Amino acid sequence: MLNFSRLLNTYDPSEVCQTQSHYEFCKKTNGQAARLPKEMTPELAYFIGFFLGDGGLKDTRRTLEFHGRREYKIVVGDYSIEFTEKIQQMFRQLFGITPPIRFERAAKGSHYYYVNPTSKSIFLFLTQVVGLGEGKHEKFVPKIILDSPLEIQQWFLRGYFDAEGSIYKKYNRPSWVISVHAKDHRLLEQVQAMMGPAFGLKESRLYREKCASKLFVTRKIEVANLVEKRLFTHPDKLLFPLPL
């Protein structure tokens, strides 16, 4: 596995120092001591993929400008309460904290459950180590994933497709389709390029539209291959009959 080799200084968000082959930290999140991953694992790769699809990081520069302080807020969630509990478990497994599930949006009718921890050390890990962006920004596959072995890339893609992907039947047709939409065309170009080596995908179609780009897999044999190799692990995306 890929070992990390820099020290996060949790008191200065602009400073990352090189030292031993692990990360250290010295702050707590809601009274819980956060720990940071020491190496790239399938679990971390899955979390990064899911977070890239359905997560977000507060723009600390804007909070500094408007509130006079940096706010290291993290948010990620899902429309399924059961899967949001899995996200909560991922935080516990990867970072040693158990953020509470928030129900405010679901109570307003949006059917969205989420966790919203504030953690400087985890925030800096995701931005300065993993390479995720703050606030509204162009999304792309982090270099740390692109440079990882195929197994890591597979789990990253599973996380991303569990967040953003869909599997459904085409209107008035018996065949199944796998698709994923994103605002950032470059991101889907990277995903499309990764799918071949990672899952053996040979044919897919990528379209650029006015507000979003779309990646489709429509050939029956290709969809069946991706299903067999468990591209999706989200329980709501496994509820379809097999064989395809």
LOBA-687141 format. One line per field, with one value per atom (N, C-alpha, C): residue number from 1; residue in one letter; atom name; x, y, z. Coordinates in steps of 0.2 Angstrom, whole numbers, plus 5000, padded with zeros to 4 digits. Each point is the difference from the previous one (the first is absolute). Example, Ala and Ser with C-alpha at 12.3 -4.5 7.8 and 13.67 -1.06 7.14 Angstrom:
// residues 2
i	(1,1,1,2,2,2)
aa	(a,a,a,s,s,s)
at	(N,CA,C,N,CA,C)
xx	(5066,4996,5004,4998,5004,4996)
yy	(4972,5006,5006,5005,5006,5005)
zz	(5039,5000,5000,4996,5001,5003)
// end
This chain:
// residues 244
i	(1,1,1,2,2,2,3,3,3,4,4,4,5,5,5,6,6,6,7,7,7,8,8,8,9,9,9,10,10,10,11,11,11,12,12,12,13,13,13,14,14,14,15,15,15,16,16,16,17,17,17,18,18,18,19,19,19,20,20,20,21,21,21,22,22,22,23,23,23,24,24,24,25,25,25,26,26,26,27,27,27,28,28,28,29,29,29,30,30,30,31,31,31,32,32,32,33,33,33,34,34,34,35,35,35,36,36,36,37,37,37,38,38,38,39,39,39,40,40,40,41,41,41,42,42,42,43,43,43,44,44,44,45,45,45,46,46,46,47,47,47,48,48,48,49,49,49,50,50,50,51,51,51,52,52,52,53,53,53,54,54,54,55,55,55,56,56,56,57,57,57,58,58,58,59,59,59,60,60,60,61,61,61,62,62,62,63,63,63,64,64,64,65,65,65,66,66,66,67,67,67,68,68,68,69,69,69,70,70,70,71,71,71,72,72,72,73,73,73,74,74,74,75,75,75,76,76,76,77,77,77,78,78,78,79,79,79,80,80,80,81,81,81,82,82,82,83,83,83,84,84,84,85,85,85,86,86,86,87,87,87,88,88,88,89,89,89,90,90,90,91,91,91,92,92,92,93,93,93,94,94,94,95,95,95,96,96,96,97,97,97,98,98,98,99,99,99,100,100,100,101,101,101,102,102,102,103,103,103,104,104,104,105,105,105,106,106,106,107,107,107,108,108,108,109,109,109,110,110,110,111,111,111,112,112,112,113,113,113,114,114,114,115,115,115,116,116,116,117,117,117,118,118,118,119,119,119,120,120,120,121,121,121,122,122,122,123,123,123,124,124,124,125,125,125,126,126,126,127,127,127,128,128,128,129,129,129,130,130,130,131,131,131,132,132,132,133,133,133,134,134,134,135,135,135,136,136,136,137,137,137,138,138,138,139,139,139,140,140,140,141,141,141,142,142,142,143,143,143,144,144,144,145,145,145,146,146,146,147,147,147,148,148,148,149,149,149,150,150,150,151,151,151,152,152,152,153,153,153,154,154,154,155,155,155,156,156,156,157,157,157,158,158,158,159,159,159,160,160,160,161,161,161,162,162,162,163,163,163,164,164,164,165,165,165,166,166,166,167,167,167,168,168,168,169,169,169,170,170,170,171,171,171,172,172,172,173,173,173,174,174,174,175,175,175,176,176,176,177,177,177,178,178,178,179,179,179,180,180,180,181,181,181,182,182,182,183,183,183,184,184,184,185,185,185,186,186,186,187,187,187,188,188,188,189,189,189,190,190,190,191,191,191,192,192,192,193,193,193,194,194,194,195,195,195,196,196,196,197,197,197,198,198,198,199,199,199,200,200,200,201,201,201,202,202,202,203,203,203,204,204,204,205,205,205,206,206,206,207,207,207,208,208,208,209,209,209,210,210,210,211,211,211,212,212,212,213,213,213,214,214,214,215,215,215,216,216,216,217,217,217,218,218,218,219,219,219,220,220,220,221,221,221,222,222,222,223,223,223,224,224,224,225,225,225,226,226,226,227,227,227,228,228,228,229,229,229,230,230,230,231,231,231,232,232,232,233,233,233,234,234,234,235,235,235,236,236,236,237,237,237,238,238,238,239,239,239,240,240,240,241,241,241,242,242,242,243,243,243,244,244,244)
aa	(m,m,m,l,l,l,n,n,n,f,f,f,s,s,s,r,r,r,l,l,l,l,l,l,n,n,n,t,t,t,y,y,y,d,d,d,p,p,p,s,s,s,e,e,e,v,v,v,c,c,c,q,q,q,t,t,t,q,q,q,s,s,s,h,h,h,y,y,y,e,e,e,f,f,f,c,c,c,k,k,k,k,k,k,t,t,t,n,n,n,g,g,g,q,q,q,a,a,a,a,a,a,r,r,r,l,l,l,p,p,p,k,k,k,e,e,e,m,m,m,t,t,t,p,p,p,e,e,e,l,l,l,a,a,a,y,y,y,f,f,f,i,i,i,g,g,g,f,f,f,f,f,f,l,l,l,g,g,g,d,d,d,g,g,g,g,g,g,l,l,l,k,k,k,d,d,d,t,t,t,r,r,r,r,r,r,t,t,t,l,l,l,e,e,e,f,f,f,h,h,h,g,g,g,r,r,r,r,r,r,e,e,e,y,y,y,k,k,k,i,i,i,v,v,v,v,v,v,g,g,g,d,d,d,y,y,y,s,s,s,i,i,i,e,e,e,f,f,f,t,t,t,e,e,e,k,k,k,i,i,i,q,q,q,q,q,q,m,m,m,f,f,f,r,r,r,q,q,q,l,l,l,f,f,f,g,g,g,i,i,i,t,t,t,p,p,p,p,p,p,i,i,i,r,r,r,f,f,f,e,e,e,r,r,r,a,a,a,a,a,a,k,k,k,g,g,g,s,s,s,h,h,h,y,y,y,y,y,y,y,y,y,v,v,v,n,n,n,p,p,p,t,t,t,s,s,s,k,k,k,s,s,s,i,i,i,f,f,f,l,l,l,f,f,f,l,l,l,t,t,t,q,q,q,v,v,v,v,v,v,g,g,g,l,l,l,g,g,g,e,e,e,g,g,g,k,k,k,h,h,h,e,e,e,k,k,k,f,f,f,v,v,v,p,p,p,k,k,k,i,i,i,i,i,i,l,l,l,d,d,d,s,s,s,p,p,p,l,l,l,e,e,e,i,i,i,q,q,q,q,q,q,w,w,w,f,f,f,l,l,l,r,r,r,g,g,g,y,y,y,f,f,f,d,d,d,a,a,a,e,e,e,g,g,g,s,s,s,i,i,i,y,y,y,k,k,k,k,k,k,y,y,y,n,n,n,r,r,r,p,p,p,s,s,s,w,w,w,v,v,v,i,i,i,s,s,s,v,v,v,h,h,h,a,a,a,k,k,k,d,d,d,h,h,h,r,r,r,l,l,l,l,l,l,e,e,e,q,q,q,v,v,v,q,q,q,a,a,a,m,m,m,m,m,m,g,g,g,p,p,p,a,a,a,f,f,f,g,g,g,l,l,l,k,k,k,e,e,e,s,s,s,r,r,r,l,l,l,y,y,y,r,r,r,e,e,e,k,k,k,c,c,c,a,a,a,s,s,s,k,k,k,l,l,l,f,f,f,v,v,v,t,t,t,r,r,r,k,k,k,i,i,i,e,e,e,v,v,v,a,a,a,n,n,n,l,l,l,v,v,v,e,e,e,k,k,k,r,r,r,l,l,l,f,f,f,t,t,t,h,h,h,p,p,p,d,d,d,k,k,k,l,l,l,l,l,l,f,f,f,p,p,p,l,l,l,p,p,p,l,l,l)
at	(N,CA,C,N,CA,C,N,CA,C,N,CA,C,N,CA,C,N,CA,C,N,CA,C,N,CA,C,N,CA,C,N,CA,C,N,CA,C,N,CA,C,N,CA,C,N,CA,C,N,CA,C,N,CA,C,N,CA,C,N,CA,C,N,CA,C,N,CA,C,N,CA,C,N,CA,C,N,CA,C,N,CA,C,N,CA,C,N,CA,C,N,CA,C,N,CA,C,N,CA,C,N,CA,C,N,CA,C,N,CA,C,N,CA,C,N,CA,C,N,CA,C,N,CA,C,N,CA,C,N,CA,C,N,CA,C,N,CA,C,N,CA,C,N,CA,C,N,CA,C,N,CA,C,N,CA,C,N,CA,C,N,CA,C,N,CA,C,N,CA,C,N,CA,C,N,CA,C,N,CA,C,N,CA,C,N,CA,C,N,CA,C,N,CA,C,N,CA,C,N,CA,C,N,CA,C,N,CA,C,N,CA,C,N,CA,C,N,CA,C,N,CA,C,N,CA,C,N,CA,C,N,CA,C,N,CA,C,N,CA,C,N,CA,C,N,CA,C,N,CA,C,N,CA,C,N,CA,C,N,CA,C,N,CA,C,N,CA,C,N,CA,C,N,CA,C,N,CA,C,N,CA,C,N,CA,C,N,CA,C,N,CA,C,N,CA,C,N,CA,C,N,CA,C,N,CA,C,N,CA,C,N,CA,C,N,CA,C,N,CA,C,N,CA,C,N,CA,C,N,CA,C,N,CA,C,N,CA,C,N,CA,C,N,CA,C,N,CA,C,N,CA,C,N,CA,C,N,CA,C,N,CA,C,N,CA,C,N,CA,C,N,CA,C,N,CA,C,N,CA,C,N,CA,C,N,CA,C,N,CA,C,N,CA,C,N,CA,C,N,CA,C,N,CA,C,N,CA,C,N,CA,C,N,CA,C,N,CA,C,N,CA,C,N,CA,C,N,CA,C,N,CA,C,N,CA,C,N,CA,C,N,CA,C,N,CA,C,N,CA,C,N,CA,C,N,CA,C,N,CA,C,N,CA,C,N,CA,C,N,CA,C,N,CA,C,N,CA,C,N,CA,C,N,CA,C,N,CA,C,N,CA,C,N,CA,C,N,CA,C,N,CA,C,N,CA,C,N,CA,C,N,CA,C,N,CA,C,N,CA,C,N,CA,C,N,CA,C,N,CA,C,N,CA,C,N,CA,C,N,CA,C,N,CA,C,N,CA,C,N,CA,C,N,CA,C,N,CA,C,N,CA,C,N,CA,C,N,CA,C,N,CA,C,N,CA,C,N,CA,C,N,CA,C,N,CA,C,N,CA,C,N,CA,C,N,CA,C,N,CA,C,N,CA,C,N,CA,C,N,CA,C,N,CA,C,N,CA,C,N,CA,C,N,CA,C,N,CA,C,N,CA,C,N,CA,C,N,CA,C,N,CA,C,N,CA,C,N,CA,C,N,CA,C,N,CA,C,N,CA,C,N,CA,C,N,CA,C,N,CA,C,N,CA,C,N,CA,C,N,CA,C,N,CA,C,N,CA,C,N,CA,C,N,CA,C,N,CA,C,N,CA,C,N,CA,C,N,CA,C,N,CA,C,N,CA,C,N,CA,C,N,CA,C,N,CA,C,N,CA,C,N,CA,C,N,CA,C,N,CA,C,N,CA,C,N,CA,C,N,CA,C,N,CA,C,N,CA,C,N,CA,C,N,CA,C,N,CA,C,N,CA,C,N,CA,C,N,CA,C,N,CA,C,N,CA,C,N,CA,C,N,CA,C,N,CA,C,N,CA,C,N,CA,C,N,CA,C,N,CA,C,N,CA,C,N,CA,C,N,CA,C,N,CA,C,N,CA,C,N,CA,C,N,CA,C,N,CA,C,N,CA,C,N,CA,C,N,CA,C,N,CA,C)
xx	(5004,4996,5004,4998,5003,5000,5007,5001,5000,4997,5000,5006,5003,5007,5000,4995,5000,4996,5002,4997,4996,4993,4996,5000,5002,5000,4993,4996,4993,4999,5006,4999,5001,5002,5002,4997,4994,4998,5004,5005,5004,5006,5001,5007,4999,5004,5000,5008,5002,5007,5002,5005,5002,5004,4998,5003,4999,4998,5000,4994,5000,4995,4993,4998,4993,4998,4994,4997,4999,5001,4999,4995,4997,4995,5000,4996,5000,4994,4995,4993,4995,4994,4995,4994,4995,4994,4994,4996,4995,5002,5005,5003,5003,5000,5003,5006,5005,5007,5000,5001,5000,5007,5000,5006,5000,5006,5000,5003,4998,5002,5008,5003,5007,5002,4995,5002,4993,5001,4994,4998,4993,4997,4994,4997,4993,4995,5000,4995,5000,5006,5002,4998,5002,4999,4992,4997,4992,4997,5003,4997,5002,5006,5002,4995,4999,4995,4993,4998,4993,5000,5005,5000,5001,5003,5001,4993,4996,4993,4995,5000,4995,5002,5006,5003,5002,5002,5002,5004,5004,5005,4998,4999,4999,5006,4999,5005,5003,5005,5003,5002,5002,5002,4994,4994,4994,4997,5001,4998,5005,5006,5005,4998,4998,4998,4994,4995,4993,4999,5004,4999,5006,5006,5006,5004,4997,5004,4999,5004,4999,4996,4995,4996,5001,5002,5002,4994,4995,4994,5000,4998,5000,4992,4998,4993,5000,4996,4999,4994,4996,4994,4997,4994,4997,4992,4996,4993,4997,5005,4998,5003,4995,5003,5004,4999,5004,5007,5001,5006,5004,4996,5003,5003,4997,5003,5007,5000,5006,5006,4998,5004,5003,4995,5002,5005,4999,5005,5007,5000,5006,5004,4997,5003,5004,4996,5002,5006,5000,5005,5006,4999,5006,5003,4996,5002,4999,4997,4999,4995,4996,4994,4993,4995,4993,4996,5000,4996,4992,4996,4993,4997,4995,4996,4995,5000,4996,4993,4995,4993,4997,5003,4997,4997,5004,4997,4995,5000,4995,4994,5000,4994,4997,5004,4997,4997,5001,4997,5005,5006,5005,5003,4998,5002,5007,5004,5007,5003,5004,5003,5007,5004,5007,5003,5007,5004,5004,5001,5003,5005,5006,5004,5005,5002,5005,5007,5005,5006,5006,5004,5006,5005,5001,5005,4997,4994,4997,4999,4998,4999,5007,5005,5007,5002,4999,5001,4997,4994,4996,5002,5002,5002,5008,5004,5007,5003,4997,5003,4997,4993,4996,5000,4999,5000,4993,4995,4993,5000,4995,5000,4995,5000,4996,4994,4994,4995,4998,4998,4998,5007,5001,5006,4999,5005,5000,5002,4996,5001,5004,5005,5004,5002,5002,5003,5007,5000,5007,5006,5005,5006,5002,4999,5002,4996,4994,4996,5003,5001,5003,5007,5003,5007,5000,4994,4999,4999,5001,4999,4992,4999,4993,4995,5002,4995,4998,5004,4998,4996,5001,4996,4993,5000,4993,4996,5003,4996,4998,5004,4999,4994,5000,4994,4994,5000,4994,4997,5004,4998,4997,5003,4997,4994,4999,4994,4994,5002,4995,4997,5004,4998,4996,5003,4997,4998,5001,4998,4993,4997,4994,5000,4995,4999,4992,4998,4993,4998,4994,4998,4998,5002,4998,4993,4997,4992,4998,4995,4997,5005,5006,5005,5002,5001,5002,5007,5004,5007,5002,5005,5002,5005,5001,5005,5003,5007,5003,5002,4999,5002,5002,5004,5002,5000,4998,5000,5005,5003,5004,5000,5001,5001,5007,5005,5006,5002,5001,5001,5007,5005,5006,5000,4996,4999,4998,4994,4998,5005,5004,5005,5005,5002,5004,4997,4993,4997,4999,4999,4999,5007,5005,5007,5002,4998,5001,4996,4994,4996,5002,5004,5003,5005,5005,5005,4997,4996,4997,4995,4995,4995,4999,5005,4999,4995,4998,4995,5003,4997,5003,4996,4993,4996,4996,5000,4996,4999,4995,4999,5000,5004,5000,4998,4995,4997,5001,5001,5000,4994,4996,4994,5001,4995,5000,5002,4996,5001,5004,5001,5004,5002,5005,5002,4997,4999,4997,5004,5002,5003,4995,5000,4995,5003,4998,5002,4993,5000,4993,5000,5006,5001,4998,4996,4998,5006,5005,5006,5004,5000,5004,4997,4993,4997,5000,4999,5001,5006,5006,5006,5001,4998,5000,4996,4994,4996,5004,5003,5003,5006,5004,5005,4999,4993,4998,5002,4999,5001,4996,4994,4995,5000,5001,4999,4994,4998,4994,4994,4997,4994,4995,4998,4995,5001,5007,5002,5001,4999,5000,4993,4995,4993,4998,5003,4997,5002,4996,5000,5006,5003,5006,4997,5003,5004,4997,5005,4997,4998)
yy	(4994,5006,5006,5006,5006,5003,5001,5003,5008,5003,5008,5002,5005,5002,5008,5003,5007,5000,5005,5002,5006,4999,5005,5004,5007,5004,5003,4998,5002,5007,5003,5007,5005,4998,5005,4997,5001,4997,5001,5005,5001,4996,4996,4997,4993,4996,4993,4998,4997,4998,4993,4998,4994,4997,4993,4997,4993,4996,4993,4997,4994,4997,4999,5005,5000,5008,5001,5006,5000,5006,5001,5006,5001,5005,5001,5006,5001,5004,4999,5004,4995,5002,4995,5003,4996,5002,4998,5005,4999,4995,5001,4996,4994,4998,4994,5001,4996,5001,4997,5004,4997,4997,4995,4997,5000,5000,5000,4994,4998,4994,5000,4995,4999,4998,4997,4997,5000,5000,4999,4993,4999,4994,5000,4994,5000,5004,5000,5003,5008,5002,5007,5002,4996,5002,5000,4995,5001,5006,5002,5006,5006,5000,5006,5000,4995,5000,5002,4997,5002,5008,5002,5007,5005,4998,5004,5000,4995,5001,5003,4999,5002,5004,5002,5004,5007,5004,5006,5003,5005,5003,5008,5002,5008,5003,5006,5004,5005,4998,5003,5007,5002,5007,5004,4998,5004,5000,4995,5001,5005,5000,5004,5008,5000,5007,5003,4995,5003,4999,4995,4999,5001,5002,5001,4994,4994,4994,4994,4996,4994,4995,4997,4995,4994,4995,4993,4995,5002,4996,4995,4994,4995,4997,4999,4997,4995,4994,4995,4996,4998,4996,4996,4998,4996,5000,4998,5000,4994,4996,4994,5000,5000,5000,4994,4995,4994,5001,5003,5001,5006,5005,5005,4997,4995,4997,4996,4998,4997,5006,5005,5006,5002,5000,5001,4995,4994,4994,5001,5003,5001,5005,5006,5005,4997,4995,4997,4995,4997,4995,5004,5005,5003,5006,5003,5006,5000,4995,4999,5004,5003,5004,4998,5001,4998,5006,5004,5006,4998,5004,4999,5000,4997,5000,5006,5004,5006,4999,5002,4999,5006,5006,5006,5000,4998,5001,4994,4995,4995,5002,5004,5002,5005,5004,5005,4997,4993,4997,4998,5001,4999,4992,4996,4993,5000,5004,5000,5000,4995,4999,5001,5003,5002,5000,5000,5001,5007,5004,5006,5002,4996,5001,5007,5003,5005,4997,4999,4997,5003,5004,5003,4995,4995,4995,4995,4998,4997,5004,5006,5005,5001,5001,5000,4994,4994,4994,4999,5002,4999,5005,5006,5005,5000,5000,5000,4994,4994,4994,4996,4999,4997,5004,5007,5004,5003,4999,5002,5008,5003,5007,5003,5006,5003,5004,5001,5004,4997,5005,4999,5000,4994,5000,4994,5000,4995,4993,4995,4994,4996,4996,4995,4994,4995,4994,5002,5000,5002,4996,5003,4996,4995,5000,4995,4993,5001,4994,4998,5004,4999,4996,5002,4996,4994,4998,4994,4994,4994,4993,5000,4995,4999,4998,4997,4998,5006,5005,5006,5004,5000,5004,4997,4993,4997,5002,5001,5002,5007,5004,5007,5001,4996,5000,4997,4995,4998,5005,5004,5005,5006,5002,5005,4998,4994,4997,4999,4998,5000,5007,5005,5007,5002,5000,5004,4995,4994,4996,4997,4998,4997,4994,4995,4994,5000,4999,5001,4997,4998,4998,5006,4999,5005,5000,5006,5000,4996,4995,4996,4995,4999,4995,4995,4994,4995,5001,5003,5000,5006,4998,5005,5004,5006,5005,5003,5001,5003,5007,5005,5006,5004,5005,5005,5007,5005,5007,5004,5005,5005,5006,5006,5006,5001,4997,5000,4995,5002,4995,4997,5003,4997,4994,5001,4995,4993,5001,4994,4997,5004,4998,4995,5003,4996,4993,5001,4994,4995,5002,4996,4996,5004,4997,4995,5001,4995,4994,5000,4994,4995,5001,4995,4995,5003,4996,4997,5004,4998,4995,5000,4996,4996,5001,4997,5003,5006,5003,5002,4998,5001,5005,5001,5005,5004,5006,5005,5006,5004,5007,5005,5006,5006,5005,5004,5006,5006,5005,5007,5004,5002,5003,5007,5004,5007,5001,4996,5001,4994,4995,4994,4995,4996,4995,4993,4995,4994,4994,4995,4994,4994,4997,4994,4994,4994,4994,4996,4998,4998,4992,4998,4993,4995,4995,4996,4996,4998,4996,5005,5006,5005,5001,5001,5001,4994,4994,4994,4999,5002,4999,5005,5006,5005,4997,4997,4998,4994,4996,4994,5002,5005,5002,5005,5001,5004,5007,5003,5008,5003,4998,5003,4996,5003,4997,5003,5005,5003,4996,4998,4995,5002,5007,5002,4999,4999,5000,4992,4996,4993,4996,5004,4998,4999,4996,4998,4993,4997,4993,4998,4994,4997,4993,4998,5003,5006,5005,5005,4998)
zz	(5000,5000,5000,4997,5000,5007,5003,5006,4999,5005,5000,5003,4999,5002,5002,5002,5002,5007,5004,5006,4999,5003,4999,5007,4999,5005,5001,5005,5001,5003,5001,5002,4995,4994,4995,4993,4998,4994,4994,5000,4994,5000,5005,5001,5001,4995,5001,4999,5005,5001,4999,4997,4998,5006,5002,5005,5000,5005,5000,4995,4999,4996,5003,5003,5003,5001,5002,5001,5008,5003,5007,5000,5006,5001,5008,5002,5007,5002,4996,5001,5001,5003,5001,4996,4998,4996,5005,5002,5004,5006,5003,5006,4998,4994,4998,4996,5002,4997,4993,4995,4993,4999,4996,4997,4993,4997,4993,4997,4994,4997,4999,5000,4999,4993,4997,4993,4996,4993,4996,5000,5002,5000,4996,4999,4996,5003,5007,5004,4999,5000,4999,4993,4995,4993,4999,5003,4999,5003,5006,5003,4995,4998,4995,4994,4997,4994,5002,5006,5002,5001,5004,5002,4994,4995,4994,4996,5001,4997,5004,5007,5004,5006,5000,5006,4998,5005,4999,5006,4998,5005,5000,5006,5001,4997,4997,4997,5006,5002,5006,4999,4994,4998,5000,4998,5001,5007,5004,5007,5004,4998,5003,4998,4994,4997,5003,5001,5003,5007,5003,5007,5005,4996,5004,5002,4998,5002,4995,5000,4995,5004,4996,5002,4996,5004,4997,5000,4996,5000,4994,5002,4995,5000,4994,4999,4995,5001,4996,5002,4995,5002,4994,5001,4996,5001,4995,5001,5004,5001,5004,5007,5005,5007,5002,4997,5001,4997,4995,4997,5003,5002,5004,5007,5003,5005,4998,4994,4998,4999,4998,4999,5007,5005,5007,5002,4999,5001,4997,4994,4996,5004,5002,5004,5006,5004,5006,4998,4995,4998,4997,4996,4997,5005,5003,5004,5008,5002,5007,5003,4996,5003,4998,5003,4998,5000,4994,5000,5000,5003,5000,4993,4999,4994,5001,4995,5000,4996,5002,4997,4998,5000,4999,4993,4995,4993,4999,5003,4999,5003,5005,5004,4995,4996,4996,4993,4999,4995,4994,5001,4995,5000,5005,5000,5000,5003,5000,5008,5001,5007,4999,5005,4999,5007,5000,5005,4999,5005,4999,5005,5000,5006,4998,5005,5000,5002,4996,5002,4996,5003,4997,4997,5004,4998,4994,5000,4995,4994,5001,4994,4996,5004,4997,4997,5003,4997,4993,4999,4994,4995,5002,4995,4998,5005,4999,4999,5002,4999,4994,5001,4994,4994,5001,4994,4998,5005,4998,5001,4996,5001,5004,5002,5005,4996,5003,4997,4993,4996,4993,4996,4997,4996,4995,4995,4995,5003,4999,5003,4995,5003,4996,5005,4997,5003,5003,5007,5003,4997,5000,4997,5005,5006,5005,4998,4997,4997,4994,4995,4994,5000,5005,5001,5004,5002,5004,4996,5003,4997,4997,4996,4997,5006,5005,5005,5003,5002,5003,4995,4994,4995,4999,5001,4999,5006,5006,5006,5000,4997,4999,4995,4995,4995,5003,5004,5003,5005,5003,5005,4995,4995,4996,4997,4997,4997,5005,5006,5005,5002,4999,5001,4994,4995,4994,4994,5000,4995,5000,4995,5000,4995,5002,4995,5000,4993,4999,4993,4999,4994,4995,4994,4995,4999,4998,4999,4995,5001,4995,4998,5003,4998,5006,4998,5006,5002,4997,5002,5005,5004,5005,4998,5003,4999,5006,5000,5006,4997,5005,4998,5006,4998,5006,4997,5003,4998,5004,4997,5004,4997,5004,4997,4996,5003,4997,4995,4994,4995,5001,5002,5001,5005,5005,5005,4997,4996,4996,4995,4997,4996,5003,5006,5005,5002,5002,5002,4994,4994,4994,4999,5000,4999,5005,5007,5005,4999,4997,5000,4996,4995,4996,5004,5003,5004,5006,5003,5007,4999,4995,5000,4993,4996,4993,4995,5002,4995,4994,4994,4994,4996,5001,4996,5005,4999,5004,4996,5002,4996,5005,4998,5004,4996,5003,4997,5004,4996,5004,4998,5005,4999,5003,5000,5002,5007,5005,5007,5003,4997,5002,4995,5002,4995,5003,4995,5002,4997,5004,4998,5000,4994,5000,4998,5003,4998,4998,4994,4997,4998,4998,4997,5006,4998,5005,5003,4996,5003,5004,4999,5004,5007,4999,5006,5005,4997,5004,5003,4996,5003,5006,5000,5005,5006,4999,5005,5004,4996,5002,5005,4997,5004,5006,5001,5006,4999,4995,4999,5005,5001,5006,5006,5006,5006,5004,4998,5003,5000,5005,5000,4996,4999,4996,4992,4999,4993,4998,5004,4999,5000,5000,5000,4993,4996,4993,4999,4995,4999,4996,5002,4996,4997,4995,4995,4996,4998,4996,4994)
// end
